[in-house]
Structures are given as structure tokens and as C-alpha cells.
Amino acid sequence: MKKIIFILIAICFFSSNTYADHKGWPHGKKWAYNCAKTTECNIIIENINKQPKLFIGKSVYSGNNKAINIADKGKPIKPNKMVGIWGEDWKSSPTNDSNKILWDDFYDSMIYAPAIDDGNEIFLNEQFKNEVMDGGVVRPFRHSLSISHLLQSGKLEKLKEGLINGAKGKWLKELQSDPFLYQSGEYVDFQAYGNSLNWFYPTIIPLLEAHIVLQRNNMYTEEEFKIVHSWLEKRVWVLEQGPLDGLVSSAFDWNNFFEAANHESINKKVAYMLWGVADQNEIYFTAALNGFEDFYKSMRKKNGTFKNEHKKGDGANYGLQSGNFVGQSMIVMAVILQHQGIDVRKKYKKIEKFVKWASKSYKDPEELGYGGGNNDLRFLSNDPLKLNTVGWMYLWDKAFGTNYTESNNFPSEARTMTVYGIADASGLLNPSSHAEEIVKLPKDSVLSKSLDSSATTDGRWRGLAICDWDKEKWGGGEYELGNGKISGVIDFTISKGIMKATNRNYPGKGRFWFDWSGGGHKIQSFKISKKKIIFDDTTNGKYPTIWEGNLITNNTMDLSDEWDSCNAKLFRTEEIAFDSYSPKNILDYVDGVENDKKYTIPGLLTFPEGNEEKYPVMMMIVNSGCGYGHREFTYGVDIKNQGVATLEIDNCTPRGLNEDNPIARGNWLKLTPWMGTADALYALKFLQSHPKVEGDKIG
């Protein structure tokens, strides 16, 4: 049978092995085409009025063409404790503060099925082509980050408030079916709900864990529990959409089909297990346990690796990355089962074998020689996908009292598990000492540098922004010298409690941010204090976002959005001016340039982070153009990272020139090299008298 590949978002790829016409679920070409061209297949979640029949596919290939449902296999098993991932006696530890869980009409009404954006989408409705969402825009991790920080810092009242507000607003209202078909080689697929559900798990899983913790700690009144529980119940019910979440394909005559163990359906089992605990529901818990045990059969007896993931070859649908994703989910379920009184180390020995294998193998994973298209090692880097990290190893050590992480030094970013309600898994091992690590930062840390008591947020602030949704597109990583990895540039001024945009690309329009979408972010409201700012904005009149900025040093401010998915380091900028002249040639220098026409030249003097008394300065001056093309931000950051301040000289505007009417557009006599030289010399004279500049270190 020919193999086809179905592409989901981020890591989810499909390869088919088994097929069956599962008559209990929608299927057929007519159904698929109607769903792709209309909104008739979208599900209004509040209209679901009963618990669905669950489907958990068999993980071990059975050699026939049937999608085998094992959800209700065997004797029903009911959980006996209100304990999920977080253990009963686990202590909280400090994390980055998250004030509250915020709900928004744009982000939290529709559970979107974003575009795959690889050119293979087939739109049957042109309106959908224009309206389909980008994965970064819908921000699927916006709540998982807040929930994880609130759980780990023990702020249960704020956590409860967030869930109650979600329930009262009946947020997460509609599940979108794919608004397009997908061309997969010679076949056409309709992914139905797999796309939108894939993006929903990072929200529903931490919500369920939060609900369990709140119940265990008796945080709810009876009425509060009822409203939250009934709200979450329907959001769990909507997860059930049958084999492969309703995926059908022309390769199988538009019928439902299923495949053996792979990574695309593993989080469904985690969510079902958590709801089994939260609802004390034996049907969901049994289905999840059956799925866990059947998936367990796909692990090798020798070292616990996964047969469908850790193997040789060049197939597109397996590899170390997706193997870690599967292992992560299996570890999470193993921890839940341990908390329910099951002796996991005794009953499921291959789980710990995988932990041991990973602890050793992840030190030099390139040497393993595994194949597959999912061999990206990003989950071990300082820029992992939020849904796939190595934080699970710390979770295992905490739950089972082992020390597999002791000999590993994974980056702090790779220790997060926000999809599962844990902001920093390494902080679970020793909360008190971890708290010391957070407070007592390394000497070279920006946060460890002193902040003068007199420092305020007043001033002009400028810098580069880097956002998760763009990092996904360019394959990860932050801005480095010359790589162009930036999401936008930020420029605003605070004076006397008032915040205004000073972005030259949108003069007078209140937009503090410039990117390449032709839009920009417009400030809506703000709250200014001495060391901190909070404001909200919209992009092109949509996508409302709350931002928070905090002074780090006298010259720098950290700015991030409410979901910590978009971050910027801003530098304090001083608006300066000095007098200069306009010599037309070298002879004008002989009789003194002061005899030539005088101009007042404006400039922007920006200091690097730190609290030094004086700084060296690098001057930036234009030649044939009249703009820096945002090099004042990119090269400017590179220079300031070396501890050197920058001065951007604007010697065009005083002479009636600008980016649309530059020197090179026939204006050679308005700003000659001799004038530029004079401007640089008078800038040097100005800088040498500036109290924060090292006069003998100017370039």
C-alpha cells in the first residue's frame, strides 16, 4: 500500500498503515468538500449535551485494515485520588510573575484551524483563503504560560479567578473544522478537526491540571465548582472526533482510517486521563489507561525507545524529535498513574528504561544515527517548541526520587513544561534552593546589575522585538549579527506619565511598533509607574494585547506581551542636537566652515545596558541615502551589545531631505561629503562635552 503523508502544524505528520470505514463517524467526499467550503462542520461547544462515545485507536499494528477501538477494553478503572501531574505535597517555587488569566473575544471565541502555509492547501471558498488564521496569530500557548506560572508559584486564588472568568464567559466557544483540503502528493486529504485540536491541547491540558489542583486544595465554593466543571466538561467532550480526529482522504475513498502508534494522538490520552481524575470519571480514565498500556507495547524491551520513532531510515514521519514528544507524554501519564497508587516502576519497567536511555543519549544525540524527518534537536536547545521539551526528565526525578538529570546540563528554556502546567520542571526538585538560584543571579546577569533608585521609565525607548510565531517560521533562534531574525522595531516615549509612539514610520498615528505587514501596533491605553509600564495595543485595529515593561538597568527595559511569546530589550535613547555648517568643498575648510550656512543637526544617543558613568560611542551617519534602513536597530544592537553607545546623526532633515527624497535622488549639492564631514566633526565636539561619554573613545 502506498504511503501518504499528512502535514499538521509544527511536529504532527501522518503516515497511513490501517484503514476502516468507521461508520459511527462522518466521512465521504461530499461531507469533506462541504466542510471545506462552508462553516457547517464547525462545532458550537455549548450545544454538546452528552458525553460522547470515546475512541482510542490500537497502537500496535494488527496486520489488518480496521481501526480498532480499545477505549472501553477490559474492566473499568476509576481513579481514587484528586491528583494529576502536580503531586499532593509538592511545594511551590517562585517563577516569573503572571498576574492573571485573561480572556479575549478574538483569541478565545474560536478554536482555530490555522493554515499550514506550505502551498498545498486547496481552498474551495475564496473567502476562507483570505480569513484563514496564521498559527502564530492565534497564540495557542497564551493560557498555558499563565496557568503554569500561577500553579508553580502557588497563586491559587488568581488561578481560580481565571477559570471562573473563563467559565462565566463560556470562552472557547467554537471548534473550527479545516477550511481547506490538503494536497498530499497524488491524494487529497481533509483533516477535519485534527488541525484545530492539535492547537487546542496546549490550552485544555493545563486547564484540566489547574482544575484538579484547585479541587484538591478545596479552593472552590460549591457554586464555583459547578460553573467551572460544567464549562470544562463540554470542552473535553469536543475532543472526541473519532479516528485521527475525523481525517479522511481520497487515498482511502474518503473513509475514516487509523494508524498504529505515532505521535499525533498521544496528547488526547493525556487529556482523557486528566479529565478522568478531575471528574472521577472511569470511562475517560479507562480509555486513557488502555491507550497508555497499548502504546507501552510499542516500546523496546531493551531500552524503552519507541519502535515507531527511534529507528534508521529516511522516512518523514519519525525521528528523535517526535520520539521525545511521545516519551514526554508517556512520562506525564506515568506520573499521573503513580499518583493514583499504581507502582509504575514495577508494572511498566520500560518507562524508566527510556528515561535512563534518554539521560545518557541526549548528551550526544547526533551519535545515535537515527533517521527520519523529525530529527531536529530543538527540544534540547535554548529555543525549544513549547510543546516538546526535555523538562519531563526533571518531572520524573521529582515523582520517583531519581537523579537522571544530575549529569545533564540542559538549557533552562528546555526545562519548561507549560503545556502540562509546569513553568520550570527543574524547580520541582528543590524549590527552596531553586528560589535562591532565581534571586541570586549570576554576576554577569543583566538582572544582577544595580538599578539606581533615581532611575525612572521617563524617556525614549527603542529596540528589536522577537516573537515566537516568527521564530517558528524561520526555524528557531534569536537575532544575531547579520541574520535578520527580527519581528519588528519598537519606538515610544514616556514623559510626565504619558506614553506616546515616536516611530518615524507612522508619525502621529500612535503606533509604537513597525514591522513588514504594513500595519504596526497602536497604543490603546497605558499605566505608567516609576520602574514599570503596562499598556495595551491592537494590530491593525485587531488582536488586542497587553504588554509589560520593567526597568532592568538605568539604560534598559525588558518588554514582553501577556503570554511571554513576544519579547524585546529596549534601550534608553537621548534626543540631542548640535550646530553644524555646510562647507561645499575643501576650500571652505581653509577660510573656516563657520562662514557657511548653519544648521541644527538632531541625533539619537542610545546607551548600552549597565550603569557605567561613561561609555565609548560609535557614530552612525548616512552617505547617499537618508535613512538607516533599520540598521540603527540591528547594527545598533550589535554595537551596544559590546558595551558601546551609538549616536545616529540625522543630517538630512535639516537640509530638506528625507528617505523619499534622499541625497542620491539628484540632491548631491544639498548634502555633500564635505558637509557630512563637518557634521561628524561637530558631533565629535558635542560628544566630548557630554557627561556620559568617554571623550577619547569615539568612533
N, C-alpha and C positions, 0 to 999 in steps of 0.2 A: 504494500500500500504506500502510495506516495505520501511524503511528509510535507505538511504545510506549516507555516509559521504565522502566528498571530501576535501582533505587537500591541502591548498595553503601554501605560505610562511607566517611565523610569526603568524598573527592572523586570516587568512582567512580560514574558514571552510564552507563547503556547506552541507545543508540538503535539500532534494528534496520534493516539495509539488505539483508542477504542471508540466505538460508536454504537448508539442505540436510539431508537425513536422513543424517548421517554414521554409517553402520552399525557402525563399529568402536567406538562409544561408547554407554553406556547412555542410554536415552531412553524416552519413553512416559509416559502419565498414571499408569498403575499403578505404575511404578517411582518416579516423583516422589512420589506420595502415600505409598507405603510408606516411602521415605526420610524424609519429613517427620514420620511418626508413629512410627517405630522408630529404633533405632540401628544397623540392619543395614547402612547405607551408610557408616558410619564406617570409616576405613581404618586398620588396625593396621600401622604403617610397617615394623616389623621383619619382617612376613610378606611383604613385597615381595621377590621373589627374582630378578628380572631387570630389565634396563634396558628401559623402555617404548618403544613407537614414538612418536616425537615429533610434535607438531602445532604448526605456526606458520602462522597464517592470513594470507592475502594482504591486504596493507594498502591496495591501490588497488582501488576499486570496479570490478568487472569487467562489470557490467551483466547478470549472470545470477543465478540463485538457488542457487549452490553455494558451500559452504565449501571454499575451495581451499587445500590443504596445500602449503606451499613449504619445509617443513623440510629435505628432502633434495634440493632442487633443485640441479642443477649438480654440479661436481666437488667432492669432499670436501676440506676445507681444515683442516689441523692446525696448532694454534698452535706456535710454535717457541721460546717463552721462558716461564719461570715468572714472568710479570709481569702483574698485573691492573690495578687502579686506581693503587695506590702505585707510583711509579717506582723503578727499581733504585737510584739514587743519591740519592734524596730523604732529607733529614735530618729527624730527629725534633725536636720542639719541646715545651716544657712546656705542659701542659694541666691542667685540674682533675683532681686525683688520683682514680683509681678503683682500689681495692685489688685486686679480683678479680672474675671472672665467677662468679656464684652461681646454682646450680640448685636448684629447689624443686618439690616434688611437686604443689602446687596449680597453679603457673604453667606448669610445663614438662612436664606429662604430656600434656594435651590441647591441640591447636592449635584453639582455639575458633572457632566461627562466631557472633559476638555478635549481639544483637538490633539491628535498625535503629531501633526505638523511635520510629516516626512514626505509629503506629496502623494501619498497613496490613499488619502481619503476620497470617497466618492459622495458628493453632495447631490441629493435628489431634490433638495429645496434650496434655492439660491439665498433665501433669507437666512437659513441656518448657517450657510457659509460665512455670512457677514457677522452672525451673532455668536458663533461657537467660541467658547472661552479658551484662553491660554491657561495651561496648568499653573504657571506662576501667579497669575492674577487671582485665582480662586483661593490661594493660600491654605492648603489643606492642613497645615500644622499650626494654624493660628491659636487653636484652643489647647492642643496637646502641650505646647510650651507653657502656657499659663497654668494649666492643671498640674503639670509636673512640678513646677516651682512651688505652687501652693501646697501640694502634697508633701514634698520633701522638706519644706520649711515649717510644716505643721500648722499652716494658717487655714484651719478647717472652717472657721466662720465665713471667711471670704470665699472658700471653695463652695460651701453650701449656698451662699448668696448667688454665686454664678449659676449653679444648677437650677435653683428655684427660678431665677430670671429666665433661664432658657426654657423651663417648663411652662411658665406663665405666658411667655411669648409664643409657645408652640413652635419654636425655631427648629430648623432642619425639616422643612415642610414638604418638600417635593423631591423625589428621586428621578433624575433625568435619564432616559434611555439614550443611547448613542444617536446623535443627529446626523449620522453619516454611515455609509457602508465602507468597507475597507478592502482594497485590492491587495491580496496576498498571493503573489506570483500569478498563476493562471486561474486562481479561485477568487471568489468574492465572499467576504465574511460580514456578519452583523454581530457585533459584540454585545448587543443588548445592554445589560447593566454591569458588566464586568469592569468597564472603564470608570463609571461613577462610584461603584462600590469600592474599587481599589483606592480611590481618593477619600472615601468616607471612613475607612478603618482607622486612620490616624486621629479621627475625632471620636468615634464611638468607643473604641477600646479604652482610652484614658477616662472618658466619661463614666464607663462602667466601673473601672477601678476606683474612681473617686466616690461613686455611689456606694460601693462596698465599704470603703474606709469610713464614710460618714455614718453608715448604718452601724458598723462595729463600735463606733465611738459615741453612739446614741445622740447624734447631733440634730436629728430631725424631730419636730413635733409630729403627731400622727397625721395632721393635715398636710404638712410639708412633705412627708414621705409619700403620701398618696399622689400628690401632684407631680412630684419628680419621677416616681416609679412608673406611673401610667404613661408619662411622656417618653421615658426611655424604653418602655416595653414595646411601643409601636416602632421606635427606631431600630430595635433589634429585630422585630418581625420583618421589616422591609429588607433585611439582609438576605432572606431566603428567596432566591430566584432560580433555583434548580441547578442542574449540571452546568458547570462553568459559567454560572450567573446568566444563563439564557443564551449563550453563544451558539449561533447556527452558521452553517457555511454551505456554499454550493458544492464543496468537495464531498459533502455527505447528504446531498439532496435536500438541504435546508432543514435537516432534522437535528434534534439535540444529540450530543455525544459527550464522551468524557475521556479522560486520560489518566494514566497511573500517576503515582506520587510526583509532584513537582511543586514549585514554589508559589504558583498563582492562587492557590486556595487555602494556604496554611493559616492566614490570619482569620479566616472565617471560623476555624476551630478554636482559636484563642478567644474570639468574641463570644462564641457559644459557651465556652467553659466559664468565662467571667459572668455571663448572664445566668448560667446555671447556679452560680454562687449567689449573685445579687438577688435573684428571685427564688432561691432554694428550689430550683426547677429541675426535676430529674430527667425530663425529656431532653432539654438542652445540654445538661451536664453529661448524660449518657452518650448523646450524639458526639460531643466533643471528645470524650474519653475514647470512644470507638475510633474516631478519626486519628487521635494521638497514637493509639496502640497499633492501628493498621499502618500508619506512617512509620512507626517504630520498626516494622518489619523490613522497611527499605534501607535500614542502616546495616552496615557491615559489622559482623561479629568481632572482627579483629580489632578495629579501631574506632568504630562508631560513625565513620563517614557515611555519606548518603550516596547510594548506588546511582541514583538519577542525577546527581550533581557533581560528585568528585570522581571524574573519570577522564580518560585520554580521548583524543579526537578533536574534531574541529566543528562540532555541531553548535548551533546558535543558542540553544536553549538550556545550557547548563554551564557550570563553572564555579570557581571559588566564591565569587560574589553572591550568587544566588544560593550556593551551599551554605554560606554564613547566614543568609536571610532565613533559610529553613531551620538551621540549627538554633538561631536566636528564638524563633517561635516555639520550637520543641523544648528549649530550656525554660522559657516562660511558663509553658504548660506543666513542665515537670515541677517547677517551684510551686505552682498552684496545687498540684496533686499532693506534694509533700505537706503543704499547709492543711490539706484535708485529711491528713493522717495516713497517707499511703507511703510506704517505705520505698521511695523511688530508687535509691542506690542499690537496694536488694532486688526489687522487682524488674527494674528497667536498667540493667547494668550497662548497656551500650550507650546510654546518655552520657554517663561520666567518662566513658572511653572517648567519646567525641570531644568533651571538654579537655581531657588530657592531650589528645591529638592536636587540637587547635592551639593549646597553650604552648606546645613545642613547635608546631609547624608554622604558626603565624610570625615567628621570629625571622624566618627566611622563606616566605611563601613562594617566591619565584622558583626556588629549587625543587618544588614538588612536581613540576612537569605536567600539571593537569591541563586539559584542553578546554574547549567550549568558548562561546561568545560572551559569557558572563564572567570573565576572568579579571575584571577591573578590581584593583585592590583598594579602592577608595574607602571602603569600610574600615580600613586600618589607618587612614590618613587623618590630618588635622582639618579635613573638609569632607566628612562623610555625608552621605544621604541620611536624613533624619530617621528614615525607616529601616536603616541597615547599618548597625554599628557593632563594635565588639564589647559594648557595655554589659552584655549578657554574662560574660565571664566573671565580672565582679558580682553580679546578681547571684550566680551560682555559689561563689565563695561565701557570700553572706548567708545564703539559705542553708548551706550544707557544712559550713565551718572549714572549708578547704582553703588552700592558698595558691591556686593555679595562676593568679595574676601577679604573684610576688616577683617572679623572674621576668616579667614583661613590663615594658615601659610605653604603653600605648598613649598617644596624644590625648589630652583632656577632652577634646571635641569628640573623639571616638568612644568615650566612656558614657556618653549620653544614651538615654533610652526613653525619650519623651513620648514616643508612640505608646509606651506601656506605663506611663505615669511616673517616670523616674528622670529627674533633671540631670543628675550626676550619679551614676551607679557606683563609682569609686567611693563616693561619700557615704555609702551604706556600711562600709566595712568598719569604720571607726569615726562616727560622727563628730566626736569631740576633737580628735586630732585633726580631722578634716576641717573643722571650723577654724582651728589655728592656722592651717595652711591658707585658708581663704583670707583671714585677717592679716597674717604675717606674710605679706607677699615678698617675692624675691627683690633684692636690692635694685636690680635693673628693670623692674616692672614699672610701667608708667604710673600705675595706681599707687606705688610706694613713694612716689615723689611728693614733696610737700606742696601744699596749696596755701598760699598766703591768705590770712584772714581777711585782708582787704580786697581780694580778688572777687570780681562780680561777672555776671553774664553780659553786662553792658559792652557793646562794641559790635564790630562787623565780623561775621563768622563765615568761613568758606572752606570747602573740602570736597572730596570724592565720596560718592555713595556706591556701595556694592551690595546687591540683593540676591537672595537665594534663587529666585526664578531666573535670573540671568546666568548664575553660576551653573544651573542645570543645562542651559543651552550651550555654554562654552566648555562644558566638561569639568567644572570644578576649578578651584584655585582662586586666589585673590589677585589684586593688582600688583604687578611687579614692574620694574623698569622696562618700558617698551612693549609690554604685552597687550596693552589696550583694554584690559579687563575692568571696565568701569560701567556702572549702571546710569550714572548721572552726576552732575556737579551741583553743589548746594551753595547758596549765597544769600544771607539775610543779615539784617542789622537790628540790634536791640538798643533802645535808648529811652530812658525815663519810663520804663515799664511798658513800652510799646514795641511790638515786633513788626517789622516790615521787610518785604522782599527787596533785595538790591541786585537781583540777577539782571545783567545788562541785556540778556536775550528777550526779556519780557518787561521792558520798562513800564512802570505804572500799572501793571496787571496783577500785582500781588503774588507772583509765582516765585517761590524760593528755590525751585529746582529746575534744572534744564536737562532733558535727555533727547533722544533722537526719534521720539514718537511724534514730534511736532506739537506736543501739549505742554507738559510741565505741571507741577503741583501747586495748587493755590491755597494759601493760608486762609482758614475759616475763623478760628478763634485761638486765643493763647492765654497762658497763665505764666507770668514771669516771677521768679524769685532770685535771690542773690546768687545761688550756686546751681540753680536748676531751672529748666524751662519745660513746659508741656504745651503742645499745640496740636490742633487737628487740621487736616487738609483734605482736598479732593483732587483727583487727577481728571482733567477734562470734565469737571463737574460731577464725576462719579468716584467710586472706590474710596470712601472715607477712611481715613487712617489717623490714629493718634500717635504722636511722636513724643519722645522724652529725651532731653539733653542734659548732661551733667558735666560740670567742670571737672577736669582731671588734673590739669596743672594751670598755672596762670594763663598759659597761651593756648590750651587745647580743651576741646569739649567732645565727649562721646555722644553721638546721636543715634537712636535706634527706634524702629517702629514698635508698635504694641506687641507684635508676635516675634520680635527679635529676628526677623527674616531679612531686614534691610538695615544696614549699619553704615555709619560714616564717622570719620575722625575729622573734626573741624578745627581750623587754626584761626587764632585771633588776628585780625588784619587792621592795620592803622592806615587811615586815609591821609596822605601827606601831599604837600605841594611845594614847589620851589621855582624861583625865577630862572629863566634861561634866555638865550638870544639866538638869532638866526643868521649866522655867517654864511654867505653864499659860496665862498671859495677860500683857499688858504691865505690869500692876501688880507682877507678880513680879520684874520688872527693877528696879523702884523700890527695893524693900527688899533686893535682892541675890539673884541666882539661886542662890548657894551655899546658901541656906536650903531649896532644893527638892531633890528626890531626885537622888542622884548615880549616874551610870552611867559605865562604862568603854567608850569607843567604839573599835572596831577600824577599821583602814583599810589600804589598799594604796597605797603611794607608789612610783610607777614612773617611772624616769628615761629620757630620750631617749638616742639614740646619741651618742657623743662622750665626751670625757674632761675636761669642764669642771669647775672647782672648785665652782661653784654654778649652780643652774638656777632660772628662774622656774617657778611651779607654778599649775596650774588645778585647782580643787577640783570634784569631782563629788558631788552629794548628791541623794537621792531626794525625791520630793514625795508623791504619793498612792500610788505602788506601793512595793514593797520589793525591787526588782531593776532592773538597768540594761538588761535585755533584750539583753545582749551589746554594748550601746553603749560599755561600758567598754573593749571591744576595738576596735570600729570607730571611734567618735569619739575614743577614747583614742589610737589610732594616728595619726589625723589631727592631734591636738594635739601628740603627741610628734614628728611629722614637722616641726613648726615650731620644734623645739628646746625645747619646754616640757614639764616633768614633769607628771604627773597624780596626784591623790590621790582615791581612791574611798572615800567615807565610808560605813560600814555602821552607821547609827544605828537600824536596825530590830531586828536580832538581840538586842541587849542589853535591848530592851523587850518581848521575847517575840513579835516579828512576823517574818514571812518572806514569800517570794514567794507561797506558797499561802494565807497569812493576812495580807494587806497592810493598809495604812492604810485604803484605800478600802473594805474589807470591814467597815465599821461600827466601825473602830478609831480614830476621829478623836481621841479623848481620850488615847490611848496615845502618839501622836506628833503633836503639833500643830505648826503653822508656827513658833510661838514656841520650841518645843524644837529644831526644825531650825535656827532662827537661832542659838540658843545653841551647838549643835553646830558650826556653821560658825565662830563666833567663837573657840571653844576650839581648833578645828582651826587657825585662823589663828595663835593664840598658840603652838601646838605647832610649826607650820612655821617661825615666825620665829626659833625657837631651834635649828632643825635645821642642822647644819654644811654640808649640801649645797644649801641653799635660799637664794635671794636674798630676804631678808625684806621688801623693799619692792616685790616683783614677784609678788604672789599674788592670784589672782582666783577 
